[in-house]
Amino acid sequence: MNTTINVIESNNFEMLFEARYAKVYANSEKGMIICELLADYIPIDDFKDTFNQITAIVKNGKYEKFIFDKRSLRAFHQPSMEWYFLHWKNKMLDEGISKHRKILPEEKWFEKMVMIAKEQIMKNNPDNIIDKLDIKYCNSIEEAILI
């Protein structure tokens, strides 16, 4: 059994669904949801479908923290990030999720692309909600659960 599964199970997360490109877990007592991506690239329609399913879960519970494990990604897709940042996070803030923990791939170029894209999104959308969110980058699921 891999480390991610051990950490998820030892923290009493339940798998809510598995799709072609993602596994989603939740611990309703801790108010946390984990989305673990499974592929190096996720087509935007599948990405949106996964996150729309997560939205339905959030609406039926009391969650405040979302952990997004992107370590499997090897391609950076700007339109997906913009949708996630500008639309999905807004909906989630309305539903009570203000803490976002992100686990990026180890490749430094990926982190650089995320920061450049985030900067551009914020510049082009000055009314964004970034100041209302607690966003931290983590190295593992375990760290993301703890902080």
ROLUMDO-179855 format. One line per 10 residues: for each residue x, y, z of C-alpha. Coordinates in nm, 4 decimals. Layout:
N
X Y Z  ... $
! end
This chain:
147
0.0000 0.0000 0.0000  0.1428 0.3377 -0.0871  0.2067 0.6217 0.1557  -0.0797 0.8383 0.0287  -0.3339 0.5625 0.0923  -0.1863 0.4970 0.4387  -0.2125 0.8665 0.5337  -0.5658 0.8917 0.3958  -0.6831 0.5783 0.5769  -0.5065 0.6607 0.9053 $
-0.6818 1.0000 0.9056  -1.0243 0.8394 0.8539  -1.0901 0.9704 0.5051  -1.3495 0.7842 0.3029  -1.3256 0.7533 -0.0753  -1.6349 0.9236 -0.2132  -1.5708 0.8581 -0.5791  -1.3087 0.7587 -0.8282  -1.3152 0.8835 -1.1845  -1.0793 0.8275 -1.4739 $
-0.8587 1.1194 -1.3711  -0.9150 1.1650 -0.9972  -0.9954 1.0088 -0.6616  -1.1896 1.2141 -0.4094  -1.1888 1.1488 -0.0349  -1.3583 1.3221 0.2558  -1.3494 1.3302 0.6319  -1.6698 1.5051 0.7316  -1.5710 1.5166 1.1018  -1.2561 1.7129 1.0141 $
-1.4368 1.9108 0.7423  -1.1825 1.8170 0.4763  -1.1942 1.6966 0.1167  -0.8984 1.5604 -0.0797  -0.8832 1.5514 -0.4586  -0.5953 1.3383 -0.5853  -0.5316 1.3688 -0.9577  -0.4303 1.0434 -1.1258  -0.2973 1.1409 -1.4687  -0.0330 1.3646 -1.6174 $
-0.2969 1.5661 -1.8080  -0.6704 1.6141 -1.7412  -0.8946 1.7313 -2.0272  -1.0869 2.0418 -1.9174  -1.4313 1.8800 -1.9492  -1.3244 1.5929 -1.7237  -1.1592 1.8394 -1.4855  -1.4811 2.0436 -1.4598  -1.6914 1.7289 -1.4211  -1.4780 1.6110 -1.1282 $
-1.4973 1.9495 -0.9583  -1.8719 1.9761 -1.0179  -1.9094 1.6407 -0.8402  -1.7010 1.7798 -0.5535  -1.9320 2.0838 -0.5449  -2.2323 1.8564 -0.4911  -2.0520 1.6821 -0.2030  -1.9569 2.0134 -0.0414  -2.3158 2.1393 -0.0639  -2.4319 1.8338 0.1330 $
-2.1800 1.8688 0.4153  -1.9835 2.1070 0.6315  -1.6385 2.1378 0.4835  -1.3795 2.4092 0.5303  -1.0576 2.2636 0.3843  -0.9830 2.1400 0.0323  -0.6603 1.9511 -0.0371  -0.5641 1.9359 -0.4034  -0.2942 1.6794 -0.4851  -0.1595 1.7638 -0.8321 $
0.1627 1.5600 -0.8114  0.0723 1.3400 -1.1083  0.0436 1.6346 -1.3492  0.3085 1.6851 -1.6151  0.1143 1.9356 -1.8257  -0.0022 2.2803 -1.7180  -0.3396 2.3831 -1.8600  -0.4155 2.7548 -1.8178  -0.7925 2.7437 -1.8992  -0.8478 2.4756 -1.6332 $
-0.6584 2.6794 -1.3760  -0.8535 2.9947 -1.4576  -1.1875 2.8134 -1.4241  -1.0751 2.6525 -1.0968  -0.9426 2.9796 -0.9561  -1.2143 3.2205 -1.0689  -1.5293 3.0103 -1.0687  -1.4939 2.6980 -0.8595  -1.3129 2.8591 -0.5647  -1.5772 3.1339 -0.5543 $
-1.8533 2.8736 -0.5257  -1.6592 2.6879 -0.2577  -1.6037 3.0014 -0.0515  -1.9808 3.0539 -0.0537  -2.0142 2.6960 0.0756  -1.7601 2.7454 0.3562  -1.4311 2.6220 0.2074  -1.1760 2.8911 0.2779  -0.8669 2.6738 0.3350  -0.6929 2.5396 0.0276 $
-0.3858 2.3180 0.0461  -0.2037 2.2351 -0.2745  0.0554 1.9729 -0.3476  0.2397 2.0438 -0.6720  0.4552 1.8157 -0.8862  0.8236 1.8178 -0.7937  0.9255 1.9802 -1.1211  1.0219 2.3412 -1.0505  0.8960 2.4587 -1.3911  0.5444 2.3522 -1.2914 $
0.5525 2.5609 -0.9746  0.6858 2.8564 -1.1749  0.4016 2.8191 -1.4290  0.1447 2.8126 -1.1464  0.2853 3.1306 -0.9926  0.3009 3.3133 -1.3284  -0.0549 3.2090 -1.4154  -0.1843 3.3020 -1.0702  -0.0224 3.6445 -1.0969  -0.1800 3.6994 -1.4395 $
-0.5246 3.5864 -1.3217  -0.5089 3.8217 -1.0242  -0.3936 4.1116 -1.2431  -0.6742 4.0521 -1.4959  -0.9357 3.9956 -1.2241  -0.8740 4.2506 -0.9481  -1.2038 4.1618 -0.7780  -1.0861 3.8045 -0.7106  -1.1308 3.6436 -0.3680  -0.7668 3.5558 -0.2977 $
-0.7560 3.7757 0.0134  -1.0463 3.5771 0.1636  -0.8715 3.2414 0.1219  -0.6079 3.0628 0.3275  -0.3912 2.9033 0.0563  -0.0775 2.7072 0.1376  0.1497 2.4855 -0.0698  0.2485 2.1570 0.0918  0.4834 1.8684 0.0172  0.2523 1.5843 0.1193 $
-0.1062 1.4908 0.2040  -0.0003 1.4488 0.5659  0.1372 1.8042 0.5817  -0.1751 1.9387 0.4082  -0.4007 1.7721 0.6651  -0.2004 1.9156 0.9549  -0.1645 2.2796 0.8489 $
! end
